Amino acid sequence: MAVTPGVGILVPDSITAKEAGDLLRHSWSNETNMESLLVDPLMNIPLLTEPVDPGQDRKSFSLKEGYLFHDVTPPGMESYVRTVRLQLTKSLSGAAQEGNATYLLGNEEDIKVKQFSAYANDWRHGVTTQAYGIDYRENEPTKVYQSAKPLLAQWQGEYMGWNARMALIQRISSNLTTAPISLTPSWNQNWHIPGVASASQPAYSAVDATYETNIIAAMDGATQADAHLTVSNLLELEQVARDKYIKPVKWEGKELYFLYVCPEEYNFMRDSINTGSFGSYWQDTAALGSAELDKVIPSDKFVIGDGLVVCRDNRAAAIGQGIAAINAYYLKQGRNDERKVIAETKKWNANILLGQSALVKFQPEKPHYEEQYDVYKQFKGIGYFGACSYMIPSFDLDTKTDTSAQQEGSMIVPTERTIL
């Protein structure tokens, strides 16, 4: 015989029904998690960074072959300086005295020298924690305050990645714009916009405003939808790099350029549906299986031709183009992503081609933690301090106003940006 349950008996209310949410019991894990952010492929290349080379007299520095980045920090007591100067001797270009009716005396060539000054400035950041008290006890089970130093280390890595990209695009890292150094950013001397004729590419000018106008004019000459790294544009880019005397990196017996591209452009290059893309080119000319294709395009980097290594850079900067000015937008520390709020109508991905001696690092004070207590040691500040700056090694004559700036380590290659 069937039985109908619940007849005549009141069912007790659940805690939720009593609207007593604060009575609900919760269980918290004993550990706290750090937010997951994007890794930095540009800074994760220690094998391509030159160590300090003090030279025999402990004062000379060289930019050796085979390195993208160079550490020019002086050794020992000299690390207390805030400026390091490098010199460059120019190649001889004078005419030969030929035949037996000419004389060398009085026709000798003077050695021309250019110089580059690298500067360093401080950086710092800190967090506040507690050492005792009711609020401290509330946070202690999940180890919130114990994550202070790992969070600061992550912050510092992202800060340096942003500064390195800013230096490659705007010549100096952010901390060099503040006192006591107070330099003014200016655009990388080498730009190449895909799809624009060679004669219409930006002409360099020592006057920053004029140079920016030249860059904007070249961008205006491009059809953004066609400004992509197609196979033909990539082949042209490698030739342009050589024409600009950008020195390739000598690595494992090969001469290589490293092209760091935004994920949007990286995907364009691999997608066979895009006309002229590397994916389309590969599919049409050599229909190989996936195993062979993986050898050519392994995960986040691949090689085009014999000397162009294309790397996916999830933290690549962006350029906003206005009528009379351009601005750079970066992914900074944490989720501070300026690239999502570009003010200008025209948006570009700031892809960067790197060659030898693309960037100089000057670090007279290594990162270190310091702590400060206050209010009977209840509150504790944990700070991370250091002095490190990045610059493009741009050699010139005695004054900054000279028009013969020589920068042969990097080039900005803008492509259309459609992602927010």
DAPE-V711000 format. One record per backbone hydrogen bond with DSSP energy under -1.0 kcal/mol. NH is the residue of the N-H (numbers start at 1). CO is the residue of the C=O. E is the energy in kcal/mol with one decimal. If there is no record, write none. Layout:
<<NH:CO:E> <NH:CO:E>>
This chain:
<<18:14:-1.4> <19:16:-1.7> <20:15:-1.5> <23:20:-2.5> <24:21:-1.4> <48:45:-1.7> <49:46:-1.6> <50:69:-2.5> <58:55:-1.1> <60:54:-1.2> <68:48:-1.7> <69:48:-1.5> <70:359:-2.1> <71:50:-1.5> <72:361:-2.6> <78:75:-1.4> <79:76:-1.9> <80:77:-1.7> <81:78:-1.8> <84:118:-2.7> <86:116:-3.0> <88:114:-3.1> <90:112:-2.9> <107:104:-2.6> <114:88:-2.9> <115:396:-3.2> <116:86:-2.5> <118:84:-3.5> <120:82:-1.8> <123:386:-2.5> <125:384:-1.8> <127:382:-2.2> <129:380:-3.2> <131:378:-3.1> <137:133:-2.5> <138:134:-1.5> <139:135:-1.4> <140:136:-2.0> <143:140:-1.9> <144:139:-1.4> <147:144:-1.4> <148:145:-1.4> <151:147:-2.4> <152:148:-2.2> <153:149:-2.5> <154:150:-2.2> <155:151:-2.5> <156:152:-2.5> <157:153:-1.9> <158:154:-2.0> <159:155:-2.5> <160:156:-2.4> <161:157:-1.9> <162:158:-2.2> <163:159:-2.3> <164:160:-2.5> <165:161:-1.9> <166:162:-2.7> <167:163:-2.4> <168:164:-1.9> <169:165:-1.9> <170:166:-4.1> <171:167:-1.5> <173:390:-1.7> <176:173:-1.5> <177:174:-1.9> <181:178:-1.1> <182:178:-2.4> <183:176:-3.2> <186:170:-1.6> <188:169:-2.4> <192:412:-2.3> <196:193:-1.7> <200:197:-1.4> <201:198:-1.3> <211:207:-2.5> <212:208:-2.5> <213:209:-1.9> <214:210:-2.1> <215:211:-2.1> <216:212:-2.3> <217:213:-2.2> <218:214:-1.8> <219:215:-2.3> <220:216:-2.5> <221:217:-1.0> <222:219:-1.6> <226:223:-2.1> <227:224:-1.2> <228:226:-1.9> <230:228:-1.7> <231:276:-3.0> <234:230:-2.5> <235:231:-2.4> <236:232:-2.1> <237:233:-2.3> <238:234:-2.1> <239:235:-1.5> <240:236:-2.7> <241:237:-2.5> <242:238:-1.6> <243:239:-2.3> <244:240:-2.1> <245:242:-1.4> <246:241:-2.5> <247:408:-1.7> <249:256:-3.2> <251:254:-2.8> <254:251:-1.5> <256:249:-2.8> <257:307:-3.0> <258:354:-2.4> <259:309:-3.3> <260:352:-2.9> <261:311:-2.7> <266:262:-2.7> <267:263:-2.6> <268:264:-1.8> <269:265:-2.3> <270:266:-1.2> <271:267:-1.5> <274:271:-1.4> <277:274:-2.0> <279:269:-2.5> <281:277:-2.5> <282:278:-2.7> <283:279:-2.1> <284:280:-2.5> <285:281:-1.8> <286:282:-2.1> <288:286:-2.3> <293:289:-2.1> <294:290:-2.4> <296:292:-1.0> <297:293:-2.9> <301:298:-1.7> <302:310:-1.9> <304:308:-2.9> <308:304:-1.4> <309:257:-3.1> <310:302:-3.3> <311:259:-3.0> <312:300:-2.4> <313:261:-3.0> <316:313:-1.6> <318:329:-2.7> <319:348:-2.8> <320:327:-2.8> <321:346:-2.6> <322:325:-3.0> <327:320:-2.1> <329:318:-3.0> <332:336:-2.7> <336:333:-1.6> <337:335:-1.7> <338:330:-2.3> <340:337:-1.2> <341:338:-1.9> <346:321:-1.1> <348:319:-2.7> <349:415:-3.3> <350:317:-2.2> <351:349:-1.4> <351:413:-1.1> <352:260:-2.3> <353:411:-3.1> <354:258:-3.5> <355:409:-3.4> <356:247:-4.0> <357:67:-2.2> <358:68:-1.7> <359:68:-1.5> <360:391:-3.0> <361:70:-3.5> <362:389:-2.4> <365:387:-1.5> <368:385:-2.0> <370:383:-2.3> <372:381:-2.3> <374:379:-2.1> <378:375:-1.8> <379:374:-2.0> <380:129:-2.5> <381:372:-3.3> <382:127:-2.6> <383:370:-3.3> <384:125:-3.4> <385:368:-2.6> <386:123:-1.7> <387:365:-2.5> <388:121:-1.1> <389:362:-2.1> <391:360:-1.9> <392:171:-2.0> <394:392:-1.6> <395:406:-2.2> <396:115:-2.1> <402:399:-1.4> <406:395:-3.3> <411:353:-1.9> <412:190:-2.6> <413:351:-3.1> <415:349:-1.5> <416:227:-2.0> <417:347:-2.0>>
